[in-house]
Amino acid sequence: MSAAPVIAGWEHVSSGKVRELYVPTGTADIASASELLLVASDRVSAYDFALEPPIPGKGELLTRLSRFWFTQLSDVPNHIIGPSSGRTPVPAEVESRSMHVMPLEMFPVECVVRGYLVGSGWAEYQETGSVCGVALPDGLSNGDRLPEPIYTPAYKAPQGEHDENISYEQTVELVGAEVAATLRDLSLHVYTEAAAIALERDVVIADTKFEFGQDADGRIRIADEVLTSDSSRYWDARADGRTDSFDKQIVRDWLSANWDRQGTPPVLPDAIVARTAARYAELIERLGA
């Protein structure tokens, strides 16, 4: 993994698979910070591995997509800090791939919403007729649209470990009944609104995942990335979505065909890198982000 960039006025505090987190210089730690800088790299990850090489321009594209959706979904509180005097400036060299955000106490729940039967959901449905405990009608096929979107949360594991699908009842145990209901309802609302907006542009959002946190006043806000090509399955509504995606399924499919998930993953071919970058950029253009 490449070293986090040095950014004037900001101090690096942690690295994720794709993003770097900074606090203002002189701040003791994240807990005492009044603002944070979230910087997206060009790294790409799959199956809990950071892959090589990076996807050129990916960090900027993902940031543009998140900003677009935060704007489109303005009725849902989010973590973005708007331009304001007294805030730590964001240098121009990282502005296009960074988000100036407020600190939140994050909930340990990946809020997954599925509108179509695909991926691990399809595999589970074939075995049990349900997805994450949600019973579905008989006779569905891979890639079918579900009668209505379903909420299938996961426990957000520490970095380097696998997230674990959990029941809604388990989310109640983790965060309490009121918060669990709010996370579910917000997730379904955001997915439904975004899916309708995307479909107007001939794009299908097959599924996605959200993260939420609580600000200092106790308000629940959507955070981190939202509806990006890393966190969502995007399909071309004009074509066969399962084989014509705008997301990193391109990378997953190549890895599945060329790696047994043992040891270090292989280096991505130039053609796969270029195709992924092109599809990410095409999605931005299609959505008008």
C-alpha positions, 0 to 999 in steps of 0.5 A: 500500500502506498504511503499516505500523502503529506497534506499541509495543515493536516496530519494523517491518522489512519488508512483504510483500504481506499481512503486516508483520514486526517485531522488538523495539524496539532489535534491530539487525536480523532476523538478531540477533532472538530473536523476531519479530511477524508481523502480517496486514493486510486487503490482498488480492493476486492475480497479484503485485499488491496490490489495492484496496480491502482485505477488511475483517477479512481479517487477523484471519480469516487469523490465526485460520485459521493458528492453528487449523491449527497447533494441529490439526497439533501433530505438525509443528514450527512457528514459533509462540512460546507465552506466556512470561515475558521475551518482548516483549508483543504489544499488544491492538490487534494481537493478533487478527491477529498471530503471535509467532514464532521467527526461522527460516532460510527455505528458498527453496522453495514446497512446493505440494501438489495433491489436485485437478486445477485452475488452472495444473495443469489447464492444464498437464495439458491440454498435457502429461498431467502437472503439474510433471513428475508424470505423471497418468492419461489422461482427467482433467477440470478439478476431478477429485480426483487418485489421490493428492496430488502434490508440485509445488514452486516456487522462491520468487522475490524479492518482486515476481517470479513464483515458478517451478515446479521439479522435485523434483531441482531442490529437491535442488540448492537445499537438499540431498537430506535437506532436500528429502526432509523438505520433500516428506514433511512437505508431503504429511503436512500436506496429507493430515492437514488434508484429512481434517480439513476433509472431516469438516466438508464442506470440500475442500482442493483444493491448498495451499502451505507454507513451511518454515525451520530454527531455530537448532538445525537443526530444520525447522519449518513457518512463515508462514501455513498452510492459509489462504484466501490460500494454499489452494483451499477448496471446499464439499464440498456443492456444485460446488467449482470455482464455490463456493469459500471463498478468493480465487478469487472475486477472481481470477475477477473480475480474469480477467473484467475485466482483461487483466493489463496496467498497474494492476489495477482497483479491486475492486467492493464486491460482490466485496469483501463476498462474499470477506469473507463466504466467508472468515468462513463457512470459519472457521465451517465448520471451527470455527476 
